[in-house]
Amino acid sequence: MSDRTDPHISVVIPLYNEAESLPELHERLAAVFHQAGWTYELIFINDGSRDNSQDILHELLSRDVNVRVISFRRNFGKSAALATGFRTVRGDFVITMDADLQDDPAEIPALIAKLEEGYDLVSGWKKKRHDPLSKTVPSKLFNRVTSLLSGIRLHDFNCGLKAYRREVVGEIPVYGVLHRFLPVLAFKLGYRITEIPVLHHPRKHGKTKFGASRFVNGFFDLLTVLFISDYNRAPLHLFGSIGLVFALLGFALNLYLSIGWLNGVWIGNRPLLFLGVLLMVVGIQFFSFGLIAEKIVNVSERDRVYAIREDSGVPRTTRSNDAGACRD
């Protein structure tokens, strides 16, 4: 059970070169929580900023006991910042948001209300975005592809404004650049996911920290998420299926050529012969990859801890006098 001094809500805010936005963001967050009457903590993760963000954060830290500052020695990325914040949160509910003032703190009560309905993760949906077409059009395509492949019907996977139950952030793995797919990771673990429309404001200060390459990288990240969530504990199902397809194609080609050879057709210089052999070898290699991966999983899964919704009742122990009583 959490300590009574723990805050009700933790807000994790990754930032990189957002000095101009920090004072206003802090003021608006404090106003929301004071009005709602919730205890809270604001965890600012300074991801190696090169402006005077650190000085601003120290000033906020000196004025507000609810502020906590964690600073990286260099820029490690948003996933690293979120992972660090998730390890330090103390609140029952966790909010994540960006520090550029495009996410509105006034949306936090609506997110919390949705969690209290029984959901485990509530994602914001920037229904009306104030971004250029160079960002909105690829983002819509990215969201549709992610929704189709993951099976989660969300409109906006990459919105920084999200709300979680504390047990969710303690369970989902966040590394590399997987922060875009936190709803997918949580969904694959069995948590209840939903979304609500949220306000999205134009950027007031600075410029975006993400380039066009994130959409290309996002596709590979999605494949990573689907692999570690769907095939992490049964990699042979994936590699074996691919290997089976290649092996069967190679076998079919070689069978066709063998029938021709039996009927007197010379096949020694046929390209199809080499293709058939190559496909069968590749198929066997995929099977081998799957078996090796299964061996690794078998070792690593022995101490795996699964996400448990409930563990009710007092465990019963068998004692010698109880056993004797049962025999009487």
NUFI-692261 format. One line per 4 residues: number of its first residue (from 1); their letters; for each residue x, y, z of N, C-alpha, C, O. Coordinates in steps of 0.2 Angstrom, whole numbers, plus 5000, padded with zeros to 4 digits. Atoms other than C-alpha are relative to their C-alpha. Layout:
% residues N
NUM	a	X:Y:Z:X:Y:Z:X:Y:Z:X:Y:Z; ... .
This chain:
% residues 328
1	msdr	5004:4994:5000:5000:5000:5000:5004:5006:5000:5010:5006:5003; 4996:4994:5000:5006:5017:4996:5000:5004:5006:4996:5004:5010; 4999:4996:4994:5013:5029:5009:4995:5006:5000:4993:5008:4994; 5005:4995:5000:5000:5042:5015:5002:5007:4997:4998:5011:4995 .
5	tdph	4997:4994:5003:5012:5056:5010:5001:5000:4993:5002:5005:4990; 4999:5000:5007:5013:5050:4992:4994:5004:4997:4988:5005:4999; 5005:4996:5003:5004:5062:4980:4995:4996:4996:4996:4990:4995; 5005:5004:5004:4988:5057:4971:5002:4999:4993:5000:4994:4990 .
9	isvv	4999:5000:5007:4994:5062:4954:5007:5002:4999:5010:5006:5002; 4994:4998:5003:5011:5062:4946:5000:5002:4993:4997:4999:4989; 5000:4997:5007:5015:5072:4931:5007:4999:4997:5012:5002:5000; 4993:5001:5003:5030:5067:4920:5001:5004:4994:4997:5003:4989 .
13	iply	5000:4996:5006:5036:5080:4908:5007:5000:4998:5012:5003:5000; 4993:4999:5003:5051:5077:4897:5001:5006:4996:4996:5009:4994; 4999:4994:5003:5059:5092:4890:5007:5001:4997:5012:4998:5000; 4993:4998:5004:5073:5098:4878:5000:5007:4997:4996:5008:4993 .
17	neae	5000:4993:5002:5077:5116:4876:4993:5004:5000:4991:5006:4995; 5007:4997:5000:5060:5123:4882:5000:5005:5006:4995:5006:5009; 4999:4996:4995:5066:5136:4894:4994:5006:5000:4992:5007:5005; 5005:4995:5000:5053:5149:4888:4993:4998:5002:4989:5002:5004 .
21	slpe	5006:5002:4999:5039:5138:4890:4999:4998:5008:4993:4997:5010; 5000:5003:4993:5043:5131:4908:4996:5004:5005:4992:5001:5009; 5003:4996:4995:5037:5146:4919:4992:4999:4999:4988:4998:5004; 5007:5000:5001:5020:5146:4911:4997:4993:5001:4991:4993:5003 .
25	lher	5002:5007:4999:5018:5127:4910:4999:4999:5008:4994:4996:5010; 5001:5002:4993:5021:5126:4929:4995:5004:5003:4991:5001:5007; 5006:4996:4997:5009:5140:4933:4993:4997:4998:4989:4997:5003; 5007:5003:5002:4995:5132:4923:4999:4993:5003:4993:4992:5005 .
29	laav	5001:5006:4997:4998:5115:4930:4998:5001:5008:4994:4998:5010; 5002:4998:4993:4998:5122:4948:4993:5002:5001:4990:5000:5006; 5007:4997:5000:4982:5131:4945:4995:4994:4999:4990:4994:5003; 5004:5006:5001:4974:5115:4939:4999:4996:5006:4994:4994:5008 .
33	fhqa	5000:5004:4994:4979:5105:4954:4997:5003:5006:4994:5000:5010; 5002:4996:4995:4975:5118:4966:4992:5001:5000:4989:5000:5005; 5008:5000:5001:4957:5120:4959:4997:4993:5001:4992:4993:5004; 5003:5007:4999:4954:5101:4959:5001:4998:5007:4998:4993:5010 .
37	gwty	4999:5003:4993:4961:5099:4977:5004:4994:5000:5004:4990:5005; 4996:5006:5000:4973:5085:4972:5007:5001:5002:5010:5006:5001; 4993:4999:4999:4990:5082:4979:5003:4997:4994:5001:4993:4991; 4996:5001:5006:5003:5081:4966:5007:5000:5000:5010:5003:5005 .
41	elif	4993:4999:5001:5021:5080:4960:5001:5001:4993:4998:4998:4988; 4998:4998:5007:5028:5088:4944:5007:4997:4999:5012:5000:5002; 4993:5002:5001:5043:5078:4938:5002:5002:4993:5000:4999:4988; 4997:4998:5006:5053:5087:4925:5006:4996:4998:5011:4996:5002 .
45	indg	4994:5003:5002:5065:5077:4915:5004:5004:4995:5002:5004:4989; 4996:4996:5005:5078:5088:4907:5005:4996:4996:5010:4993:4999; 4997:5005:5004:5084:5078:4893:5006:5003:4996:5007:5003:4990; 4994:4997:5002:5101:5087:4891:4999:5006:4996:5003:5007:4991 .
49	srdn	5001:4993:5004:5095:5104:4886:5006:5004:5000:5010:5004:5005; 4994:4996:5001:5108:5116:4880:4998:5008:5001:5002:5012:5001; 5002:4993:4998:5098:5132:4884:5000:5001:5007:5003:4997:5011; 5000:4999:4993:5094:5139:4901:4994:4996:5004:4992:4999:5009 .
53	sqdi	5005:5004:4997:5081:5126:4905:5001:4998:5007:4997:4998:5011; 4998:5003:4993:5091:5119:4920:4999:5006:5005:4997:5005:5011; 5001:4994:4995:5091:5137:4928:4993:5001:5002:4991:5002:5007; 5007:4999:4999:5073:5139:4926:4997:4994:5004:4993:4996:5009 .
57	lhel	5003:5005:4996:5069:5122:4933:5003:5001:5007:4999:4999:5012; 4998:4999:4993:5080:5126:4948:4996:5005:5004:4995:5005:5010; 5004:4994:4997:5070:5142:4951:4993:4997:5002:4991:4998:5007; 5006:5003:4999:5054:5132:4950:5001:4995:5006:4996:4995:5011 .
61	lsrd	4998:5005:4995:5062:5119:4962:5000:5004:5007:4998:5001:5012; 4999:4997:4994:5066:5132:4975:4993:5004:5002:4993:5005:5008; 5006:4996:4998:5048:5140:4975:4994:4995:5001:4989:4996:5004; 5006:5005:4999:5037:5124:4974:5003:4993:5002:5007:4990:4999 .
65	vnvr	4998:5007:4997:5039:5108:4985:4998:4995:4996:5000:4989:4997; 5003:5005:5004:5029:5099:4972:5004:4998:4994:5003:4994:4990; 4995:5001:5006:5043:5100:4959:5005:4996:5001:5009:4996:5007; 4994:5004:5000:5056:5087:4956:5003:5001:4993:5000:5001:4988 .
69	visf	4996:4999:5006:5070:5089:4943:5005:4994:4999:5009:4993:5004; 4995:5005:5002:5080:5075:4935:5003:5002:4993:4999:5003:4988; 4996:4998:5006:5093:5080:4922:5005:4995:4998:5009:4993:5002; 4995:5005:5003:5102:5069:4910:5007:5004:4998:5006:5010:4997 .
73	rrnf	4994:4997:5002:5120:5073:4906:5001:5002:4993:5004:5006:4990; 5001:4998:5008:5116:5073:4887:4993:4998:4998:4989:4995:5002; 5007:5002:5003:5101:5070:4876:5000:4993:4999:5003:4990:4994; 5001:5008:5001:5095:5052:4877:4994:4999:4997:4993:4993:4994 .
77	gksa	5006:5002:5004:5078:5054:4869:4994:5000:5005:4995:4999:5011; 5006:4999:4996:5060:5055:4875:4998:4993:5003:4996:4993:5009; 5002:5007:4996:5058:5036:4879:5004:4999:5006:5002:4997:5011; 4996:5000:4994:5073:5037:4891:4997:5005:5005:4998:5003:5011 .
81	alat	5003:4995:4995:5065:5052:4899:4994:4997:5003:4993:4998:5009; 5006:5002:4997:5049:5044:4901:5001:4994:5005:4998:4993:5010; 4999:5006:4996:5056:5027:4907:5003:5003:5007:5002:4999:5012; 4997:4998:4993:5066:5037:4921:4995:5003:5004:4994:5002:5010 .
85	gfrt	5005:4997:4996:5051:5047:4926:4995:4994:5003:4993:4995:5008; 5005:5005:4998:5040:5031:4927:5003:4996:5006:4999:4994:5010; 4997:5004:4994:5053:5023:4939:5000:5004:5006:5000:5001:5012; 5000:4995:4994:5051:5038:4951:4994:5002:5002:4993:5005:5007 .
89	vrgd	5006:4998:4998:5033:5041:4951:4997:4997:5007:4999:4992:5008; 5003:5002:4993:5023:5040:4968:4993:5000:5000:4990:4998:5004; 5007:4998:5000:5006:5045:4963:4996:4993:4998:4999:4989:4994; 5004:5005:5002:4991:5033:4960:4999:5000:4993:4998:4995:4989 .
93	fvit	5001:4998:5007:4988:5041:4943:5006:5004:4997:5009:5007:5001; 4994:4997:5003:5002:5046:4931:4998:5004:4994:4994:5001:4989; 5002:4996:5006:5000:5060:4918:5007:5001:4996:5012:5003:4999; 4994:4998:5004:5013:5062:4904:4998:5006:4995:4992:5006:4992 .
97	mdad	5002:4995:5005:5013:5078:4893:5007:5003:4998:5012:5003:5001; 4995:4997:5002:5025:5088:4883:5001:5007:5003:4996:5010:5006; 4999:4994:4997:5033:5104:4889:5000:5006:4996:5002:5012:4998; 5000:4994:5004:5030:5115:4874:4994:5004:5000:4993:5008:4995 .
101	lqdd	5006:4997:5000:5013:5121:4879:4995:4999:4995:4989:5002:4995; 5005:5003:5005:5004:5112:4865:4995:4996:5003:4989:4996:5001; 5005:5004:4996:4996:5100:4878:4997:5005:5005:5001:5009:5008; 5004:4996:4995:4983:5109:4889:5000:4997:5007:4996:4991:5007 .
105	paei	5000:5002:4993:4985:5106:4908:4992:4999:5002:4990:4995:5006; 5007:5000:4998:4966:5109:4909:4996:4994:4998:4991:4993:5000; 5002:5006:5002:4963:5093:4901:5001:4994:5005:4998:4989:5004; 4998:5005:4995:4970:5083:4916:4994:4997:5003:4993:4991:5004 .
109	pali	5005:5003:4996:4954:5082:4926:4995:4995:4996:4993:4990:4998; 5004:5004:5004:4945:5074:4911:5003:4993:4999:5000:4988:4999; 4996:5006:5000:4959:5061:4909:4999:4996:5006:4998:4990:5006; 5000:5003:4994:4958:5057:4927:4993:4997:5001:4992:4991:5004 .
113	akle	5007:5003:4999:4939:5055:4927:4999:4994:4995:4995:4989:4997; 5000:5006:5004:4941:5043:4913:5003:4994:5003:5001:4988:5002; 4997:5005:4996:4953:5033:4923:4996:4997:5005:4995:4991:5007; 5004:5002:4995:4941:5032:4937:4994:4997:4998:4990:4993:5002 .
117	egyd	5005:5005:5002:4928:5024:4926:5002:4993:4999:4998:4989:4998; 4998:5007:5000:4939:5009:4926:5005:4999:4994:5008:4993:4994; 4995:5001:5005:4951:5012:4911:5007:5000:5004:5008:5003:5009; 4993:5000:4997:4970:5009:4914:5004:5005:4996:5009:5007:4999 .
121	lvsg	4996:4995:5004:4977:5021:4900:4995:5004:4996:4991:5001:4993; 5004:4995:5004:4968:5036:4893:5005:5004:4996:5009:5008:4998; 4996:4996:5005:4976:5043:4877:4997:5006:4998:4991:5006:4996; 5003:4994:5003:4973:5061:4871:5000:4999:4993:5004:4996:4990 .
125	wkkk	5001:5000:5007:4967:5063:4854:5000:5008:4997:4995:5011:4999; 5000:4994:5003:4972:5079:4845:4996:5001:4994:4998:5001:4989; 5005:5000:5006:4956:5080:4835:5001:5006:4995:5001:5005:4989; 4999:4994:5004:4960:5098:4829:5007:5002:5001:5009:5005:5007 .
129	rhdp	4993:4998:4999:4979:5100:4827:5002:5006:4997:5000:5008:4992; 4998:4994:5002:4988:5116:4825:5008:4999:4998:5012:5002:5001; 4993:5002:5003:5003:5109:4815:5000:5000:4993:4994:5000:4990; 4999:4999:5007:5009:5111:4797:4998:4993:4997:4998:4988:5000 .
133	lskt	5002:5006:5004:5003:5098:4784:5005:4995:5000:5004:4989:4999; 4995:5005:5000:5020:5091:4784:5001:4995:5006:5004:4990:5006; 5000:5004:4994:5017:5084:4801:4993:4996:5001:4993:4991:5002; 5006:5003:4999:4998:5081:4801:4998:4994:4995:4995:4989:4997 .
137	vpsk	5001:5005:5005:4997:5071:4785:5003:4993:5001:5000:4988:5001; 4996:5007:4998:5011:5058:4789:4997:4997:5006:4997:4991:5007; 5002:5003:4994:5004:5057:4806:4994:4996:5000:4993:4991:5003; 5006:5004:5001:4987:5052:4800:5001:4993:4997:4998:4988:4999 .
141	lfnr	4998:5006:5003:4994:5039:4789:5003:4995:5005:5002:4989:5006; 4997:5004:4994:5005:5033:4804:4995:4997:5004:4995:4991:5006; 5005:5002:4995:4990:5032:4816:4996:4994:4997:4994:4990:5000; 5004:5005:5003:4980:5022:4803:5003:4993:4999:5000:4988:5001 .
145	vtsl	4996:5007:5000:4993:5009:4800:5001:4997:5006:5000:4991:5007; 4999:5003:4993:4997:5007:4818:4993:4997:5003:4993:4992:5006; 5007:5003:4998:4978:5005:4822:4999:4993:4997:4996:4989:5000; 5002:5006:5004:4976:4992:4808:5005:4994:5003:5002:4989:5003 .
149	lsgi	4995:5005:4998:4992:4982:4813:4999:4998:5007:5000:4992:5009; 5000:5001:4993:4990:4983:4832:4993:4997:5002:4992:4994:5007; 5007:5002:4998:4971:4980:4833:4997:5005:5005:4991:5003:5008; 5003:4995:4995:4968:4996:4844:4997:5005:4996:5001:5008:4992 .
153	rlhd	5004:4995:5003:4955:5008:4838:5002:5007:5003:4997:5009:5006; 4998:4994:4998:4964:5024:4842:5001:5005:4994:5004:5003:4989; 4999:4995:5005:4965:5040:4832:5007:5003:5000:5010:5006:4995; 4994:4996:4999:4981:5047:4839:5004:4996:5005:5004:4997:5011 .
157	fncg	4995:5003:4996:4995:5036:4846:5005:5004:5003:5008:5002:5008; 4994:4996:4999:5008:5049:4847:4999:5006:5004:5003:5010:5006; 5002:4994:4996:4999:5062:4858:5004:4999:5006:5004:4994:5010; 4996:5001:4994:5010:5066:4872:4996:5000:5007:4999:4998:5012 .
161	lkay	5004:5000:4994:4996:5069:4884:4996:4994:5001:4991:4992:4997; 5003:5006:4998:4991:5053:4892:4999:4999:5008:5003:5003:5011; 5001:5002:4993:4985:5046:4909:5000:4993:5001:4997:4989:4997; 4998:5007:4998:4990:5030:4917:4998:4998:5007:4999:5003:5011 .
165	rrev	5000:5002:4993:4986:5020:4932:5008:4998:5001:5012:4996:4997; 4993:5001:4998:5003:5018:4942:5002:4993:4998:5008:4992:4996; 4997:5007:5001:5004:4999:4939:5001:4999:4992:5005:4995:4991; 4999:5000:5007:5003:5002:4920:5007:5002:4998:5011:4999:4995 .
169	vgei	4993:4998:5002:5019:5012:4919:5005:4996:5004:5011:4996:5001; 4995:5004:4997:5028:5000:4931:5000:4993:4996:5005:4990:4997; 5000:5006:5003:5024:4986:4919:5002:5000:4992:5006:4996:4990; 4999:5000:5007:5026:4992:4901:5008:5002:4999:5010:5006:5002 .
173	pvyg	4993:4999:5001:5044:4992:4894:5001:5007:4995:4997:5007:4990; 4999:4994:5004:5050:5009:4887:5007:5001:4999:5011:5003:5004; 4993:4999:5002:5066:5010:4878:5001:5002:4993:4996:5002:4989; 4999:4998:5007:5074:5016:4862:4995:5006:4998:4996:5011:5001 .
177	vlhr	5005:4995:5001:5060:5026:4854:4993:4997:5000:4988:4999:4996; 5006:5004:5000:5045:5015:4859:4995:5004:5004:4989:5002:5005; 5005:4996:4996:5036:5030:4868:4994:5001:4995:4989:5003:4998; 5006:4999:5005:5025:5032:4852:4995:4994:5001:4989:4995:4999 .
181	flpv	5004:5006:5000:5018:5014:4856:4998:4998:5007:4996:4992:5008; 5002:5002:4993:5014:5015:4874:4993:4997:5001:4992:4992:5004; 5007:5003:5000:4995:5011:4871:5000:4993:4997:4997:4989:5000; 5000:5007:5003:5000:4996:4860:5003:4995:5005:5001:4990:5006 .
185	lafk	4996:5004:4996:5012:4989:4873:4995:4999:5006:4995:4993:5009; 5004:5001:4995:4999:4992:4887:4994:4995:4998:4992:4991:5002; 5006:5004:5002:4985:4984:4877:5002:4993:4999:4998:4988:5001; 4997:5007:5001:4996:4968:4873:5000:4997:5007:5000:4991:5007 .
189	lgyr	4999:5003:4993:4998:4966:4892:4993:4999:5003:4992:4996:5009; 5007:5001:4998:4979:4966:4894:4997:5006:5004:4991:5005:5007; 5003:4994:4996:4976:4984:4901:4994:5003:4995:4994:5002:4989; 5006:4997:5003:4960:4993:4896:5002:5007:4997:5005:5011:5001 .
193	itei	4997:4994:5003:4964:5007:4884:4994:5004:4997:4989:5001:4994; 5005:4996:5003:4953:5022:4878:5003:5007:4998:5009:5008:5000; 4998:4993:5002:4955:5040:4871:4994:5005:5001:4989:5003:5000; 5004:4994:5000:4947:5057:4873:5003:5005:4996:5009:5006:4996 .
197	pvlh	4997:4994:5003:4948:5072:4862:5003:5005:5005:5000:5006:5010; 4996:4995:4996:4960:5085:4869:5001:5006:4996:5002:5006:4990; 4998:4994:5003:4964:5103:4865:5007:5000:4998:5012:4997:5002; 4993:5000:5002:4980:5106:4855:5001:5007:4998:4998:5010:4994 .
201	hprk	4998:4993:5001:4988:5123:4855:5006:5001:4995:5010:4996:4995; 4994:4998:5004:5000:5131:4842:5006:5001:5005:5005:5003:5010; 4994:4999:4996:5018:5131:4848:5001:5007:5001:5001:5011:4996; 4999:4993:4999:5022:5147:4856:5008:5002:5000:5009:5007:4997 .
205	hgkt	4993:4998:5000:5041:5146:4858:5004:4994:4997:5002:4989:4997; 4996:5005:5003:5055:5137:4849:4998:4997:4994:4993:4999:4991; 5002:5004:5006:5053:5124:4836:5000:4993:5002:5003:4990:5007; 5001:5007:4999:5049:5106:4835:5007:4996:5000:5011:4998:4996 .
209	kfga	4994:5004:4999:5062:5093:4840:5001:4994:4996:5005:4990:4996; 5000:5006:5004:5057:5080:4828:5000:5001:4993:4996:5006:4990; 4999:4999:5008:5061:5078:4809:4995:4995:4997:4992:4991:5000; 5004:5004:5004:5053:5069:4795:5002:4992:5001:4998:4988:5000 .
213	srfv	4997:5007:4999:5064:5053:4799:4996:4996:5005:4996:4990:5005; 5003:5004:4995:5053:5049:4814:4994:4996:4997:4993:4991:5000; 5006:5004:5003:5039:5043:4802:5003:4993:4997:5000:4988:4998; 4997:5006:5003:5051:5031:4793:5002:4995:5006:5001:4989:5006 .
217	ngff	4998:5004:4994:5058:5025:4810:4995:4997:5004:4995:4992:5007; 5006:5002:4997:5041:5024:4817:4997:4993:4997:4995:4989:5001; 5002:5006:5003:5037:5010:4805:5004:4994:5003:5001:4989:5004; 4995:5005:4997:5052:5000:4811:4998:4999:5007:4999:4993:5010 .
221	dllt	5002:5000:4993:5047:5004:4829:4994:4996:5001:4993:4992:5006; 5006:5004:4999:5030:4997:4826:5001:4993:4999:4998:4989:5003; 4998:5007:5001:5037:4981:4819:5003:4997:5006:5002:4991:5008; 4996:5002:4994:5048:4980:4835:4995:4998:5005:4995:4993:5009 .
225	vlfi	5005:5001:4995:5033:4982:4846:4995:4994:4999:4994:4990:5003; 5004:5006:5002:5022:4969:4837:5004:4994:5001:5001:4989:5004; 4996:5006:4999:5036:4957:4838:5001:4998:5007:5000:4993:5009; 4999:5001:4993:5040:4959:4856:4994:4999:5004:4994:4996:5010 .
229	sdyn	5006:5001:4996:5022:4959:4861:4997:4993:4998:4994:4990:5002; 5004:5006:5002:5015:4945:4850:5005:4994:4999:5002:4988:5000; 4996:5006:5001:5030:4934:4847:5006:5000:5005:5011:4995:5004; 4994:5000:4995:5042:4938:4862:5000:4993:5003:5006:4991:5005 .
233	rapl	5000:5006:4996:5037:4922:4871:4999:4993:4995:5000:4988:4997; 5000:5006:5004:5035:4911:4855:5003:5002:4993:5000:5002:4988; 4996:4998:5006:5048:4917:4842:5000:4995:4994:5000:4997:4988; 5000:5005:5005:5047:4901:4833:4994:5000:4995:4994:4998:4990 .
237	hlfg	5006:4999:5003:5029:4905:4828:5001:5004:4994:4998:5004:4988; 4998:4996:5005:5036:4919:4818:5005:4998:4995:5004:4997:4989; 4995:5002:5004:5052:4913:4811:4998:4993:4997:5000:4992:4991; 5002:5007:5003:5045:4895:4808:4995:5001:4995:4995:4998:4990 .
241	sigl	5005:4999:5005:5030:4902:4798:5004:5003:4994:5002:5001:4988; 4996:4998:5006:5042:4912:4787:5004:4995:4997:5004:4994:4991; 4996:5005:5003:5054:4898:4785:4996:4994:4997:4998:4992:4992; 5005:5005:5003:5039:4886:4781:4998:5002:4993:4998:4998:4988 .
245	vfal	5002:4998:5006:5034:4897:4767:5005:5000:4995:5005:4998:4989; 4994:5000:5005:5051:4899:4759:5002:4992:4999:5003:4991:4993; 4999:5007:5002:5054:4880:4761:4995:4997:4996:4997:4993:4991; 5005:5003:5005:5038:4875:4753:5000:5003:4993:4999:4999:4988 .
249	lgfa	4999:4997:5006:5041:4887:4739:5006:4997:4996:5005:4995:4990; 4994:5003:5003:5058:4880:4736:4999:4992:4998:5001:4990:4993; 5002:5007:5002:5051:4862:4737:4996:4999:4994:4997:4995:4990; 5004:5000:5006:5038:4866:4725:5004:5001:4993:5002:4997:4988 .
253	lnly	4996:4999:5006:5050:4872:4712:5005:4994:4999:5005:4992:4993; 4996:5006:5002:5062:4858:4714:4996:4994:4998:4998:4990:4994; 5004:5006:5002:5048:4845:4713:4998:5001:4993:4998:4996:4989; 5002:4998:5007:5042:4854:4697:5006:4998:4995:5005:4995:4990 .
257	lsig	4994:5001:5004:5060:4853:4690:5002:4992:5000:5004:4990:4995; 4999:5007:4999:5062:4835:4696:4996:4996:4995:4998:4991:4992; 5004:5004:5004:5047:4829:4687:5002:5001:4992:5002:4996:4988; 4997:4999:5007:5054:4837:4671:5006:4996:4998:5007:4994:4993 .
261	wlng	4993:5004:5001:5071:4829:4674:4998:4992:4998:5001:4989:4994; 5002:5007:5001:5062:4812:4675:4997:4999:4993:4998:4993:4991; 5003:5001:5007:5054:4815:4658:5005:5002:4995:5004:5003:4989; 4995:4999:5005:5071:4819:4650:5002:5007:4999:5006:5008:4994 .
265	vwig	4998:4993:5001:5072:4838:4652:5006:5001:5004:5007:5000:5010; 4994:4998:4997:5089:4844:4656:4999:5006:5005:4997:5012:5002; 5002:4995:4995:5088:4855:4672:5007:5003:5003:5006:5008:5007; 4994:4998:4997:5107:4858:4676:5001:5007:5000:5005:5010:5004 .
269	nrpl	4999:4993:5001:5107:4875:4669:4994:5005:5001:4994:5011:4999; 5006:4996:4999:5090:4881:4674:5001:5004:5007:5002:5002:5012; 4999:4995:4994:5090:4897:4686:4995:4998:5005:4996:4999:5011; 5005:5002:4995:5074:4889:4694:5003:4995:5005:5001:4995:5011 .
273	lflg	4997:5005:4996:5085:4875:4701:5003:5004:5006:5003:5002:5012; 4996:4997:4995:5096:4887:4710:4995:5004:5005:4997:5005:5011; 5005:4996:4996:5081:4898:4716:4997:4995:5005:4996:4997:5011; 5003:5005:4996:5073:4882:4723:5004:4998:5006:5002:4998:5011 .
277	vllm	4996:5002:4995:5088:4877:4732:5001:5005:5005:5001:5004:5011; 4999:4995:4996:5091:4894:4739:4994:5001:5005:4995:5003:5011; 5006:5000:4996:5073:4895:4745:5000:4995:5006:4998:4997:5012; 5000:5005:4994:5074:4879:4755:5006:5001:5005:5005:5000:5011 .
281	vvgi	4995:4998:4995:5091:4884:4763:4998:5006:5004:4999:5006:5010; 5002:4994:4996:5084:4901:4768:4994:4997:5005:4994:5000:5011; 5006:5002:4996:5068:4892:4775:5003:4996:5006:5001:4997:5012; 4996:5004:4995:5080:4880:4785:5003:5005:5005:5003:5004:5011 .
285	qffs	4997:4995:4995:5089:4895:4792:4995:5004:5004:4997:5005:5010; 5005:4996:4996:5073:4904:4798:4998:4995:5005:4997:4997:5011; 5001:5005:4995:5069:4888:4807:5005:5000:5005:5003:4999:5011; 4994:5000:4995:5086:4888:4815:5000:5006:5004:5001:5006:5010 .
289	fgli	5000:4994:4996:5084:4906:4820:4994:4999:5005:4995:5001:5011; 5006:5001:4995:5067:4902:4828:5002:4995:5006:5000:4997:5012; 4998:5005:4994:5074:4887:4838:5005:5003:5005:5004:5002:5011; 4995:4997:4996:5089:4897:4844:4996:5005:5005:4997:5006:5011 .
293	aeki	5003:4995:4997:5077:4911:4849:4995:4997:5006:4995:5000:5011; 5004:5003:4995:5065:4899:4858:5005:4997:5006:5002:4998:5012; 4996:5002:4995:5080:4892:4868:5002:5006:5005:5002:5006:5011; 4999:4994:4996:5084:4910:4874:4994:5002:5004:4995:5004:5010 .
297	vnvs	5006:4999:4997:5066:4913:4878:4999:4996:5006:4997:4998:5011; 5001:5005:4995:5065:4897:4888:5004:5002:5006:5002:5001:5012; 4995:4998:4994:5080:4903:4899:4997:5006:5003:4997:5007:5010; 5001:4993:4997:5074:4921:4901:4993:5000:5003:4991:5004:5007 .
301	erdr	5007:5000:4998:5055:4917:4904:4999:4996:5007:4994:4997:5010; 5001:5004:4994:5058:4906:4920:4999:5005:5006:4995:5002:5010; 5001:4996:4995:5058:4921:4931:4995:5006:4998:4995:5011:5002; 5004:4995:5003:5045:4931:4921:4994:5001:5005:4991:4997:5008 .
305	vyai	5006:4998:4996:5032:4941:4931:4995:5003:4996:4996:5007:4992; 5005:4998:5004:5015:4943:4923:4996:5005:5003:4995:5006:5010; 5004:4995:4997:5003:4957:4925:4994:4997:5003:4990:4994:4999; 5006:5003:4996:4990:4952:4938:4995:5005:5002:4997:5010:5005 .
309	reds	5006:4996:4998:4973:4960:4940:4998:5000:5007:4997:5005:5011; 5002:5001:4993:4969:4952:4957:5003:4994:5002:5003:4989:4999; 4998:5006:4997:4975:4940:4969:4997:5000:5007:4999:5003:5012; 5004:5000:4994:4962:4937:4982:5000:4994:5005:5003:4989:5003 .
313	gvpr	5000:5006:4995:4961:4927:4998:5007:4999:5003:5012:5002:5000; 4994:5001:4996:4974:4922:5011:5003:4993:4997:4999:4988:4998; 4997:5007:5002:4986:4908:5004:4999:4995:5006:5001:4997:5012; 5001:5005:4995:4982:4892:5014:5007:4996:5000:5010:4994:4995 .
317	ttrs	4994:5004:4999:4997:4882:5021:4998:4994:5004:4993:4993:5008; 5002:5006:4997:4997:4864:5026:5005:4998:5005:5011:4998:5005; 4996:5001:4994:5003:4860:5043:4998:4993:5002:4993:4990:5001; 5001:5007:4998:5005:4843:5051:4994:4999:5005:4991:4994:5004 .
321	ndag	5006:5001:4995:4992:4846:5065:4994:5000:4996:4989:4997:4998; 5006:5000:5004:4980:4851:5052:4998:4994:4996:4993:4992:4995; 5001:5006:5004:4983:4836:5041:4997:4994:5005:4993:4990:5003; 5003:5005:4995:4980:4825:5057:4993:5001:5002:4989:4996:5003 .
325	acrd	5007:4999:4998:4964:4834:5061:4996:4998:4994:4990:4995:4996; 5004:5002:5005:4958:4830:5044:4999:4992:5000:4994:4990:4997; 5001:5008:5000:4961:4811:5046:4996:4998:5006:4994:4992:5006; 5004:5002:4994:4952:4811:5063:4993:4999:4998:4989:4997:5002 .
